[in-house]
């Protein structure tokens, strides 16, 4: 797998949600899309990972939470509370975690929170790689313990006014998931920023 920037392991952290502006900030807003790709865990046919939060830190402000894609598919509409991705379907392909309009300026960090993960050994999952929820496939499965669910990616980038920017993240399933001596599985998510375009 190609890693442009070093992968960062998990650290426990409570997310602070906010947004700040300063008079010196560049005028206008920018559109940011966060996409995900993967080199999946090779011993399963489906690896469902649920993200409960993605936030971005602005240099002269605070954190802004990125709304997850897929709200329009929810029966009640509104904001999707989480987004689940099948890492097995993201080897090479990409899918969207979410898109947000932000004040133009310099940003220093992306934070993701993984709330759950499960391996499925007998059958692949159906549907798109990422959805507000994914129907679990039939057959043998194993829960994956996520000891600490927050990933901090310290990757500075600039958002220009009236410009669309895409950040591509790589979730390395093989490096993230480990089988313990008693046969259970744990995940220490390893994620890197592949590109900012």
Phi, psi and omega in degrees: 000142181272120176246113178278325179235151183300141176284146180244133179280173183290151168217137181290134184198139174270127183284138173252126183254129178185179180208135182231156177224155173223156181301336182274357182292146176300138183289149174098170180248161177230158177254127179241131174242132177252122181245160185228138170227176188201155162247100198284167175294122193281345186266011180224160179265345173212138177230098183267120181239127181255126176261131180255349178197143169225128179223160184230139183254126177265142186305314185256024180215214180240210180264142173241132180275133179275126177287137180289148173290158173100006180299326183293342180271353181283143180304325183261000184069205177079203185266130177291126183286343180201173176217128181253135180236140173266106184299333180295333181269001183249017176280099185098299176295168177232159171215166187266131169278316179180170180225142182212148171266128184230155172299138176300151180148193182263135179238147190244339189205145170243134178238132177239143175243121176263121184259338182198156176205143179217140175260142176233125192260338189261325186222150175282156175280153177263165176091193183286161178299324181228135180212165171303327170206151181237131178295124180296138176287159179287161176107189184295142179215167177213128175291151178245122178285129177248095188300323181214120195265006184253130179248128179251121179250103181274083183230099179296141174206160182247137173252126181264144181301140177060030182232142176263130180236141178239128174255125179255121180256145178246116177262110185272098183296318182296323179280339186272325188256132182225142175268132181273175182296334180268008176092354177278173184236143174233156178231125167243091191306130176247112184230141176227159175270114180280319183200155171231114185229000000 
